[in-house]
Amino acid sequence: MGYAKSGFRLLSLFAFLSLSLFLEQMNSAILGCSMVSPEDHELTVIAVGDILLSRHVGKTIDLSQDPNLPFENTRPWLSEADIAFGNLESPIVSGDIPIRRGVVFKCLTRYVPGLVYAGFDVLSTANNHAFDQGDRGVDFTVNYLQSHSILAVGTRKKEDQASFGRVIERKGVKVGFLAYSYAAYNDGGAKENSQVATWHDPEKVKEEIGQLRDNSDVVFVSLHAGQEYRRKPERRKIEFARAAIEAGADAVIGHHPHWIQPVEIYRGRPIFYSLGNFVFDQGHSQETSQGLMVEFRIKRKQIRSSRLLPVAIERYCCPRLADSQLKESILEKTGLDSDEIFFSDERHEAGK
């Protein structure tokens, strides 16, 4: 009987110690989770080049009866990012009559589900095609994108005189976007319009970036400018991009040339002078059939690294990730030795 009681006491003590150890481990795990700050979470922003949902791309969508078609091969990267950004080169309009040729663009509403499917959160609409469908087209584009939970940046409705800056919050991080164009109309910049943010007033641009900087943790500035079909950015584009960094931008993303242009690290911040095409129908040359996606990794409210993802455009519409041989060829055009760039405060190092 004494042995039985002793055994029972030992069993009870063992059970008590096991329960105590389990509770202690659970408590440590809970405390550990609660001690992880939202700032320690990694946030990803992915940026792409020019998107045309008109002309041959629209024809391809209509023939397939699938607005998702242009984005099928790249959706895994776009949709998995916390924020996906690109340049929409065609204003959105209601109606059923498409444009099949020429340089006056329009995106029919039936094509917009593809942008939603792809996972876009923010789209620059500041470009030389913003007024291809008139001021009503500018208003409609802003409203229609908003109704599909996509922010338009760089254009605003006719009655809206608020700042062009837009802020989107993810994982406790406020990410700000501004977008500028060399022209409001497709006239080389001869005529201004207050509905489109342009680069013509450097002091105003500097002020707008500073204001957005005050209300954001990370700031991206998009620039639609530069000579088309050229590898090197011209002096004015370089000066604008560097001034944007000096004013508080964390990264500058370039569009419009339809060719990939070099990447510059200025004051420890990246300038992508042109990402080239993304969804576009300029299959007449190798240069216009290539582009870049760039994935930015943000931690502790700073861009810590970026990864370049070269793409090849097939069937005059649809980008796919480039294979290894083509990838190397495309990366050479950026002037970088690697597809990875790491940032630390004001220093950077590529491929390490």
N, C-alpha and C positions, 0 to 999 in steps of 0.2 A: 504493500500500500504506500509506503514512504517513497519507494522508487517511482511509483506512478505519479505521485504528487510532484516529485522533483522534475520528472520528465515533462509534466504539464506546465510547470513554472518555466522551464527552459524554452519550451515551445512558445509560450506566451511572450517571453522576453525577446525571442528571435522575431516573432511576428511584429512586436512593438518597434524594435529597432529597424526592421525592414520598412515598416510604414513610415517611420520618422525619416529614414533616408530618402524614400520616394517623395515625401512631401517637401523635403529640403531641395531635392533636385527640381521638382516642379516649380517651386518658388523661385529658384535661381533662373530657371528658363523664362518665367514670366517677367522677372525683373530685367533679365537680359534683353528681352524683346522691347520692354518699355523704355530701356535706356538707349535704343537705337533711334537717333534723331531722324526726322524726315529729311534733313539735309544730307544724311549719309546714303540715302537712296539714289541710285543712278537714274537720270532722266535722259531720254534719247530724243533728238530732233533730227529728222531726215529732210534734206532739201534736194529738189530736182530742177531740171532746166525748163525749157519752153514747152508748153502744152497747147496744141492746136486741136480743137474739136470742131473742125470745119473742113471744107474742101474734100480732099481724098479720104482723110480720116473719118469724116462724117459719112461718106459714101460706104466705106468699109463697115462701119457700125450698122448702117441701114441694111446692107446686104446680109450681114450676119444676124440682124435683129438682136444684137447683144451689145449694150453700151459698156459692158464690163470688159469687152475683148481687148482694148488697148492696154489694160492694166493687169491682165491675168498673170503675166510672168513676173511682175514686180510687186504685186500686192503683198506677198509675204513680208517684204521689208517695209513697205509703206504702212501697212496696217498694224505691224508690231511696234512701230515707233510711238512714243508718247505724243509727238507732234509731227505731222507731215506737212511740208510746205513746197509750193511750186509757183511757177508763173503761168497764169491762164492768159493765153494770147488771143482769145476770142470772146467778145461780150455775149452774154446769154440773152436770148429772146424767146418769146412764145411764138407759136405758129408751127407750120409743117413744111415750109418751103426752104430747103437747104441751099447753101452756096457751094458750088462744085469747082469753081476756078476763080482766079484773080487774087488780089491782095486786100479785099474788103471782107472781113471775116464775121461769122456769127455762129454761136453754139446754140443749137436748138435745145429746148428744155428736156427733150427725150434722151439727150446725151449725158445729162448731169448725174443720173444714178451711177454712172461709171466712176465719177469723182468720189462719190460717197462710198462706193464699194471698195475703191482703192484705199480709202482711209485718210483723205486729205482733211486737215483741220484749218489751215490758213492758205490763202492763195493771193499772190500779188496780181492786181488788176491794173496796175500802173504801167502802161506801155503805149506805144504809138498806135495801137489798134483799139484803145479804150472807147473812142467815139465812132467806131465803124458803124454802129447802129444808133448814133445820135445820143443826146443827153438822156432820153428815156431809156436807152439801152444801158447806160451807166447806172441809172437808178435801179432798173430791173435786175441787173447783174448783182448788185450789192444785196438787194432784198431777197433774191432767189437763193443765193448762196447762204445767206443767213437763215432762211427757212429750212435749209438742209444742214444746219449746224456747222457751216464753214464760214470763217471770217474772211471778208474781202479787205485787203490792205492796199493803200495807195490811191484809192478812189473813194468818193463819198457822194451821197445824194445831193441833188441840186440845192435843197434848202438847208443842208447840213454844213455848218461852218466850224464844227468841232475839229480837234486835232486829228491828223491822219494816223497817229499812233494807235496800235491795237495791242492789248495784253491778254494772254491766255495763261491760265494757271494749271499746272499739273504737279502732283506730288508735293504741294506746298511751295513750288518755285514759280515765280511770275516771269514769264518769257514775253518780251516785248518785240513787236515787229513794226518796221517802217519800210515803205517801198517808194522808190522814185523812178521817174522816166526822163529821158532826154527830150521827150515830146508828148504833148497831150493828144495831138492829132498826128496822122501819118503825113506830116508836112515838113519834117526835119526840125521841128521845134519853133517854127515861125509864129505860131499862134498859141497863146496861153488860155487855160481854163481852170477855174478854181476847184473844179471837181476832181482834178488829177494832180497828184503831187509830182512836181518836176524839180530838176536840179538847178534851175536858173537863178535862185537866190541863195547863195552859200551861207549867208548869215542866218537866214530863216531855217535852213536845213540843220545847221549847227544847234540852233535854239530848240528845234523839235526833237533832235536826238537827246539833247540834255534833259528836256522835260520827260521824255520816255525813260531815260536812265534813272531819274528820280523815282519813278513808279514801277520799275522792273528790277529783277535780279540779273537777268541776262538780256542783252539787246542784239537783235539781228536786223541788219539793214540790207535791203535788196535794191539793186540798181539795174535798170533796163536802159542800156546805153552802149555806145561803141560802134565802130565800123563793122559792118557785117562781113562775114567770110574772111576774117583776119585772125592770125595767131596772136599777135601782140596787141595789148590794150594801148590806146593812145594816151597822150599826156593828160588830157582833161579828166579822163576816167580814172587814171592813177591818182591824180590830185584829189578828186572827189572821194575815192575810197579811203585814202589815207586820212583825209580830213574827218571822215565819218568815224574812223577809229579814234582819232584824237578827241573827238567830241563825246565819245563814250560807247561806241558800238563794240560789241565783243566779236563780231564776225560780219563780213560783207559778202553778199552773194550776188554774182553778176549774171545777167541774161542779155539776150538780143543778138549777139554776133552769129549765133547758130553754129559756131565752132567752139571747141574747148580752148580755153586760154590758160596761161600759167597761173599758178598759185603763189602768192607772196605772203610771207609772215612779216607783219609790220608792227613794231612795238609789242611783239609777243602775241599778236592776234592775226587770224587768217583772213586773207582776201582772196576769194575765188572769182577771178575776173570774168569768167564765163563758164557755166556748166554745160553749154552746148544745148542741143535739142534733147527732148525726152519723148513726148508723143508728138510726132511731126511727120509730114509727108514729103520732106526734101530728100528723097532717096537717090537723087541724081549724082551724089558724090559720097565718098567715104566719110569725109569730114562732117557733113551734115547728117550722116546716119549714125553718129556716135554721140555719147553724152556721159555725164557723170551724175550719180547720186552721191551725196555726202551725208554720212551719219555723224552727228555731233553727240558726244557723251558729256553730260553735265553732272557734276557732283559738288556738293557744298556750294551751290549757286555759282559755279564757274565752269566754263568749258575746259574739260581736262584733256580731251583728245578728239580727233576726228578720223574717220575712215572713208576712203574714196572707193566707190563701187562703180566701175565703168560699165556702161551699157551699150549694146548695139541695137539699132532700130531695124526691124524687119517688116516687110510687106508695106512699106511706106506709112507705117502707123505705130507699130507695137514694139516697145523696148523689152529687151531681155538682158540678164546679166551676161557680160562678156566672158568668153572662155579664157583660159590662162594665157594663151599666146596673144590674143587680141587685147586682153587686159594690159599686158606689158606695153604693147604698142600705144595704147591710149594714155597710160600713165606717163609715158615719156613726154607727152604734150603739156603736162602740168609743170614740168621742171623739178619734180620731186623724185627722190630715190626709192620711195616706199609708198604704199597705200595708207600708211598710218602716220599721223602727226600727234605728238604728245606735247601738252602745254603744262608749264609750271610757273605760276606767277608771270613774270615778264620774259621768261626764257622758253625756248621750244627746242625740240629735237625730233627729227624725222626718222621713223623706222627703228626706234630703239625701245 
